[in-house]
Amino acid sequence: MRAQMVAAAFALAFGMAGPAIAQTAKPAPAPAANAAPSARSVITSYADLAQAMYTDSYTAAAEMQKAIDAFIAAPSAETQKAAQEAWRKARISYMKTEGFRFGNKIVDEWEGNVNAWPLDEGLIDYVDTKSYGTKSDENPLYTANIIANKSIRIGKKTIDTTNLTPELLHKLNSAGGVEANVASGWHAIEFLLWGQDLHGTGPGAGERPYTDYDKNACTHGNCERRAQYLKVATDTLVADLKEMAEDWGPKGKARAALLKKNDKAGLATIFTGIGSLSYGELAGERMKLGLILHDPEEEHDCFSDNTHNSHYYDEVGIADIYYGRTKRYDGSTFTGPSVADLVRAKDAKIADEIDAKIKGADAALKVIKDTADSGRMYYDMMLAEGNAEGNKMIQDGVDALVAQAHAIERGVAALKIQIKVEGSKSLDDPKNAKKK
């Protein structure tokens, strides 16, 4: 589910000047190394970057869609594994886009249908009741099991769930005012591909059998309907990503909302996104909270044991947005004027500090990624109470992300912009941090 965060304000001021560009028949001289691009060119390039990165996410998800369709058509251990690997691959491109949240209201409101977490998976399908339980005081839909039931009751209303549609899945997100009710998006698909991870902080991810989708050798019942749900959830995610890519296109509403802002507000949007992701969301809600609680349920990609990649590519996205460049899904490179250029033109010392802190955050999260990729210790194992090595890796990542956020704050101060960055009780008031 969308993280519950406390707003922490960074009050700062803006001032800069863009260079004049002579229009002559002869090539213009190269700008000085510390010359600043115009604020408007940076804002426009940021919108172009958003369009490129969401287009990449849509493209990757469409490839995942093909693999999932093949799995549904012919369930087997091999086609299931191919679908899972396609999910992992597509996940990379999406995570790189998360720095566009927070500052852009249109993105933040849309995100709940796409990447909400954690989720009470009993809303969707069968669960292991020994570990999951049978009811929750906070969530009446804790074990509603849409796949097994053609209707569910929300308060005094009975909702017909016979026809699984994108509209129904979106409607069920946060049903009954409970954010853990998540029916669509990356994590719903992840759960349907992997099933619950019943290993706690021990080795192993979800182990859903492919026969959960085999109508001839069906396990756990409702195999055809489960396949329908997976199909609709996947198609819905692809459509949602296409919508956001178009929202950043030439006539898109996200681009229009950004470009109608003045230069100060437009630049503030950019810094708010990367600062909030670095501090309150990634360092706080996704990493520090799980470490405080030593709870694998706070692991972001908890069914697939893919959290190390999601955290790392969030950081890659932060750097891409700050520097105004990204490696595209097709292997090409997008580059453009960036807020990094503005900071460097204003104060090279602060720019150097931000560069160093970004490298530090990348390195700290790469240690987590490389350790998990090796198979020696996955992220949920790192969270375990008493695992000093794993706990330290996560804490080092948190510390590096916080340092990065504070360096970005100093860059914003140099440019004299006013922004509000999302905070987190896990960082700001850890004694009162609670399970989401």
HELIX and SHEET records of a PDB file:
HELIX    1   1 ALA A   39  ALA A   73  1                                  35    
HELIX    2   2 ALA A   77  MET A   95  1                                  19    
HELIX    3   3 GLU A   98  PHE A  100  5                                   3    
HELIX    4   4 LYS A  105  GLU A  111  1                                   7    
HELIX    5   5 GLU A  121  LEU A  123  5                                   3    
HELIX    6   6 THR A  129  TYR A  132  1                                   4    
HELIX    7   7 PRO A  166  LEU A  172  1                                   7    
HELIX    8   8 ALA A  175  GLY A  177  5                                   3    
HELIX    9   9 TRP A  186  TRP A  194  1                                   9    
HELIX   10  10 TYR A  210  TYR A  213  5                                   4    
HELIX   11  11 CYS A  223  ASP A  247  1                                  25    
HELIX   12  12 LYS A  253  LEU A  259  1                                   7    
HELIX   13  13 ASP A  263  SER A  276  1                                  14    
HELIX   14  14 LEU A  277  LYS A  288  3                                  12    
HELIX   15  15 LEU A  289  LEU A  293  1                                   5    
HELIX   16  16 PRO A  296  GLU A  298  5                                   3    
HELIX   17  17 THR A  307  TYR A  323  1                                  17    
HELIX   18  18 VAL A  339  LYS A  346  1                                   8    
HELIX   19  19 ALA A  348  ASP A  373  1                                  26    
HELIX   20  20 TYR A  379  MET A  382  1                                   4    
HELIX   21  21 ALA A  388  LEU A  415  1                                  28    
HELIX   22  22 LYS A  425  ASP A  428  1                                   4    
HELIX   23  23 PRO A  430  ASN A  432  5                                   3    
SHEET    1   A 2 ALA A   7  PHE A  10  0                                        
SHEET    2   A 2 ILE A 419  GLU A 422 -1                                        
SHEET    1   B 2 SER A 151  ILE A 154  0                                        
SHEET    2   B 2 LYS A 157  ASP A 160 -1                                        
SHEET    1   C 2 ARG A 325  LYS A 327  0                                        
SHEET    2   C 2 THR A 333  THR A 335 -1                                        
END                                                                             
